[in-house]
């Protein structure tokens, strides 16, 4: 997404012309999706049963990483088709519009009760987020 498109989308959100559950969370997602913004924003999300902390990342980057990781499984045909589609759209300067239903994070820690797990990437529905904050909880 170019700077002009990102600015237009941000204005729509701020002016209330684009309905979202949480316009501020949408602004973080849009900022990460803009190729002109170096986003290293860390957020902590409250989702059912857990806290999820990670760095907001563009959905397109998550999609490419997902296709690469599928290579490790016996899904060669599906992986090839997905990767070809991603690369073809990228080469032509076209991308599928970002899926606004999901938020993508990298370098993730999931805390459920006293247990925590680390994950390289996370994709979760924005509708499942009941609260959030910038940054991460203190280790304690």
Buried (B, 14 or more C-beta within 10 A) or exposed (E): BEEEBBEEBBEBBEEEEBEBEBBEBBBBBBBBBBBEBEBEBBBBBBBEEBBBBBBBBBBBBBBBBBBEEBEEEEEEEEBEEBBEEBEEEEEEEEBEEBBBEBBBBBBBBBBEEEEEEEEEBBBBEBEEBEEBEEEBEEEE
